[in-house]
């Protein structure tokens, strides 16, 4: 299969009428799969109403089909087609955070969406992306778009079109190149089907921001307990991992350097994931600064590109600093823990 690439300037007015967007939308209408940028990562989109299209998403990613997908919309009126109700707290969240990196789980109206897209559940996860190219594409095709991240399953999510091309060239119909994404980590997922909404996946909207709007929310126990079964799209299997073994290190810079030195004495090439503030503290085969520790938003933005950069090197093992679990740091540590398969090395006191 030839994978088309359409370069699109996100600053163009009325993108839904832009020729490249119309071409990509035609592929979606014909139940093909297209990658496109959102404000978080690139998504791999297909017609959420057609099971053949959704099956192509799973096939391209190599992702098990028992994992529900997030449905992307461009207008809130689209919810009427496949959601039974919009609870008051969900409506408040939509008003404050849509379009944006927040996915809301609603009770599903039967008979409209592909059962494959929702993994046969009675609920559906929906978001409205805050990216003009994504919104233009969804408007142009007039369909709800099921879209996980546009990467091979288990690999770091793509924040550039070239990341998508590296993973999926020849496996999908096309890529809409709208430049780099912004937030860097995927959307926050919150279940609004119970009286007290529950965060199922941390992301670009923090718990503190949500509670400032609707009050108390709970957190899925699976975010802290690796034995618990996660309920969120995209959280059931190991994700975000670079090719080399990856470990989180909870301890001092000197302790992390000691681990590096031990591996290098064994003849291994070692990588270190750190931040701009500490990049000069380490001696390793590859030291990559992932944003600034003093501004965790920059770490989130750079995270996946940094993980992918290790794949472009010859490192054989990677050690990563940890980050404070406040604000977007919760999402950062969630993704790093997934990348490491929950492998953490602790410095003994």
N, C-alpha and C positions, 0 to 999 in steps of 0.2 A: 504494500500500500504506500502510495506517495503521501507524505505529510506536507501539506501546504503551510506556508508561513506568511501571514498578513501583518505588515507593520502598520500600526495605527497611532496617530498623534492624539493623545487623550484630551488635548485642548481644543479639538475641532468641535464646532457647534453641531448639535443634532446628530450625534454619532450613529443613531439608529438608521439614518439615511446615507451613511458613508458607504461607498461601494464595497470596500473590504469587509465591513461589518455585515452588509447584506449577503455577500458571498458566504461568509461563515455561518450566518443565520440559516441560509438555505440548506447547508449540510445538517444543521440541527433539526430542521423541519423534515429532512429525509432520514432521520434517526441515525445519523453518524455522530461521532464524538469529537468535540473541539475543546482545546485548552484555551483559557482566557485569564487575564489578570484580574485580581480583586485587590482590595487594600491590605489584605493579609498575605496570602500566597496565591500562586496560580492554581486555578481550579480546572478539573477535567469534566466538562459538561456534556450531558446528554438529555434528551427529552424524558422528563420524569413520568410522563404518561404512557410511555412505550417500553415494554419489558425487553424487547430486542436491543433498543438503544442503551438501556441500563446495563444489560448483560455485556455490552461492548466496553463499558467503563470498567467493570470488574476484570474482564479479560485483558484489557490493556495494562491495568495496574498489576495484575497477578494477585488480586485481593480476594479473599473469601467472600462469598456472596451472602453470608449471614450477618454482615455488618451494614446497618442502615446508612443512608446517604443524606446529606443536607440538601434541602430544596431551596434554590435561589430564585427570588422574584424581584421585579422592578417596580411593582405597584402594590400597595396594601390590598387593593380590591381583588387581587388574585387569590388571596386567602379564602375568599368566599367559595371558591370552587372545591377546596379539599380540606377545610378546617371546620369542625362542628361549631366551635364558639371561640371567641377571643376574650379570655378573662380580663378583669379590670387591671390587674397587675401587669399582665402581658401588654395590654394597651398602653399603659404608662411607660413601660420599657421601650415599646416601639416608638412612642412619641419622642423619647429622649435619645435613643441610641440607633434608630434606623434613619437613613441607611448607615451601616456601621458594623463593626466586628462583634456582633451579638447574635447568636442563634437561639431561637425560642422554640421549645417543644410544645405542641398543641395536640389536642385530641383530633384524630383523623376522621374525615368524612369518607366513607367507603365508596369504591367504584370509580374514582377519578385517577388516582396515581397508580403507577405500577407497584404491585406488591413486592417486587424485587427491590425497588428503591427504598421502601420502608422496612424491609426484612420481615414483612408480614405482621408488623406491630400495629397496635391500635392507635399509635401516636405518630406524629410527623415532625421533623426538625426543619425549621424554616429560617432563612435570613435574607436581608436585603443588603447586598454589598455596596460599600461606599466607594465605588470606582466608576468613572464615567464610561469606560470601555465595557465593563461588565453590564452596567445598566443599559447601555445602548444595544448590546448584543441580545439581552433578554427581551427588550422592547421590540427589536427587529424581528425576532422569531415568534413572539407572542405566546411562548410556552413557559411553564415552570421548568427550571433546569436543575436536575440532580447533579451534584458536583462535589466529589472529594478533592483532595489536593492532587495536582497533576504530576505525580512522581510514581516510579515503580514502588510497589508496596514495601514498606520497611525502610526505605531510603529517606534522607532529609527532604523536606518539602521544598518546592522550587519557588524562588523569589525573582527569578529572571526567566525570560523565554528560552534562553540557551540551556538552562537547567532542564526544562521540559524536553527540549530537542534531544539532549544527551540521553534521557531516560526512555523517551517514547517515540523517537523518529521511526517511521515505518509501521507504527502500531495504532496511530490515530489519524483522522482525516486532516486535521490542521491545528495550527497554533496562532492565536491572535496575539501579536507582540505589542503590548502597550507600555513597555518599559519596566523598570523595577517596581516591585510592590512597596508598601509603606510600613505597616505594623510589623510584619515579619513572622509573627506566630499566628496560628489560626484563631478563629473566633471563639469567644466564650460561649459555652452551651448551657442554657438554663431551662429546666423543666418547670413549666407553669401550669401543669395539670393538677397539682395538689394545692391545698390552701397556703402552705409555706413553700414557695418555689425553691428548687434545689439546683445548685451549680454542679453540672456533670463533667465539665471540662473548663479549666481556667484558660483565659486567652486575652484578647486585646481590650476587653472591658473588665475592670477589676471588681472584686466582691464589694469593696468599699464604695465604688461608684454606683453599683446596683442598689446597695442598701440605702444609699442617700436618696434614692428615688422611691423604692417600694418597701423599705424597712427590712425586717429580718429575712434572711435566706439561709438555707442549710447547704451542706457540701456533701457530695457523694462520698461515702466511706471508701470507695475504690481508689480515690485520689491519694489516700494515705496507706491503704492496706492492699498490697499487691495480690493477696489471695481473694479479695472480693471481686465480683464480676462487674466491670464497668457498664454503665447504661448509655453512654454517649456515643454518637457516631465518631468513628476514627480512633476509639480508645481501647478496642478489644485486643489488638495485637501489638507486638513490639514495633515501634516506629522510630523514625528520625535518625537511624544509626548510620554512622560512616562505616566504611568497609573494615577498617582495622579495629581490634578490640579496644573498647572505650570504657574508661573508669572515671568516676567522680572521686575527688579527693577532699575530704573534710579535715582541714588542718592548716598549718602554717605554710608559707612559701618554702621555707627550708625543708619541711617534711616532703612536700611535693617534689622538690629538686632531688632529694635523697632517692625517691622512687625512680625518677628519671635516670639518675646515675647508676642505679642497680641494673636497670634494663640495658643501658648503653654498655655496661661492662660485660653483659651477656652477648654483645654484638648486635643488639636490636636498635633500629632507628625509631626514635621517640618523638612524638608531638605533644605540645602543651597548648591547651585552650585557656587563655587568660584575658585580661582587659588592658587597655592602653596604659593604665596607671602602673601595672606590674610587669609589663612585657619585658622590661630590662632586668628583671629579677631572676630570669631562668636561662640556663644553658641547655639547649636541646637541639635536635636535628631540625625541628620546625616549631617555632613559637608564633601563635596567631592571636592577635588582639581582637576580641569580639566586643566591640563597643567600649563604653566607659562605665566602670563600676558605680561612679557617682551619678550616672544617668542610665538607669536600667532599661529605659525605652530604647536606647541605642544598642544594648545587648540583644534585646528581642528582635530588632530590625536586622541585625547582622548574624543572628544565630545560625540559620540554615545555610547561608552562604559560607560561613566559616566551617561548618561541618562538612560541606561539600568540598571545600578547599583541601581538607585533609585527604580526600579521595584522589585529588590530583597530584598528591605527593607520594613519596615512597615510605612513609612512616608505617611502622609495624605494630605500634601500640600508642594510645593517646590517653593522656591524663588531663582532667579538666578541673579547674577551680569550681567551687559551689557559690551560690548567690543567696542573699537574704530573701526569704519567702514573704515579701511584702509587696503589695501592688502587683505590677506585672511580673515581679520576681517569682510569684507563684507559678505563672505559666512557664517561665524560663526553666525553673527547676523541674516542673512536670515533664517538659520535653527532654531535658538532659537526662532525667532518670529513665525515661523510656529509651533514649538512645543507648544508655549504659546497661539496659536490662536490669536496672536497680542495683548495679554493682557499685558499692561505695567503699572506699578505703579510708578508715578513720585513724587519725593520729592518736596514739595512746597518751593520756595525760600523766 
